[in-house]
Amino acid sequence: MQRGEHRSGGLQQIHDDLAEAFAISRQFGRPDAIGAVGELLAQVLAMAGDCEQELQVLALAEEAFATIGDRDGVQRVRALRLEIAGH
């Protein structure tokens, strides 16, 4: 996403890669990865207009960040949720 590939037709590939990483993170029970990847995946889902799935991913990411005591991560995820609620 930092390279701008989401603007040049690469959004689906970014989504697929993040969705796979998120599933693997959940499978292995890695809250650090669930939070980090979930935060990115939620942003991609928002770009694609999938707010329902985005909210589900954000809930899991927030829980993961809370589990590891990452207050900044929790705050970022909450801010994304508020952004969605405003739309």
N, C-alpha and C positions, 0 to 999 in steps of 0.2 A: 504494500500500500504506500510505503514511503517513496517508492520509485514512481508512483503515479499509475501503476498498471491497472488499477481499478477504473481509470478514466479511458484506457485504451483497449477495452474489451476483455481485460483479464479478471474481472470481478468474479466470474464463475469459478475460475481456477483457484483464486484466493479463497473463496468460500469453501471449495472442496478440500483444499489443503488444511484450512483451519478447522473445518468440521471433523476431519479425520484425526487431527492432533487433539482436538477436544474429546473425542470419543476414546482415544487411547489414554489420555490423561485420566478420564473418569474410570476406565477399566482398571488402571493401575492404582487408582485412589491417590493421586498426587494433587493435593489442594493447591500447591504453588502453581502448577501448570494449569489446573482447572481455572484458577482465577485469571492468570495472565492471558491464556489462550481464549478463555470465555469473554474477556473484555474486548479483545480484538474481533472475535467472531460476532459478537453483538453489534459492533460498529458496521461490519460488513452486511449483516442482516438488515440493519437500519437503512443502509444504502439501497438494498434490494426491496425495501418496503415491507419486510416480514416482521412486523411489530410483535405479533403473538409469540413467535419463536424467539425473538430477541429478548423479550421479557423473561421467558423460561431460562435462557442462557444466563441472563444477568442475575437471576435469583440464585442459580448454582454458583456463579462466580462470586457473588457477595458472600454466600455461605462459606465458600472456600477461603476467601480472604479473611473472613472472621475467624475461621478455624486456625489459621496460621498467625493471627494477630496483626495483620496488615491493615492498619486503620486508613492509610492513604488509598489503598485499593478499594476498601469498602466505600470510602467517600466518592471515589471516581465512578464506581458502579451506581451508587445512589444518584449521582448527578446525571448519569446517562438515563436512568429510569425516569427522573423528573423531566428530562428533555423529551422523552417519548410521551409522557403524560400531557405535555404541553401541546402536542400535535393533534 
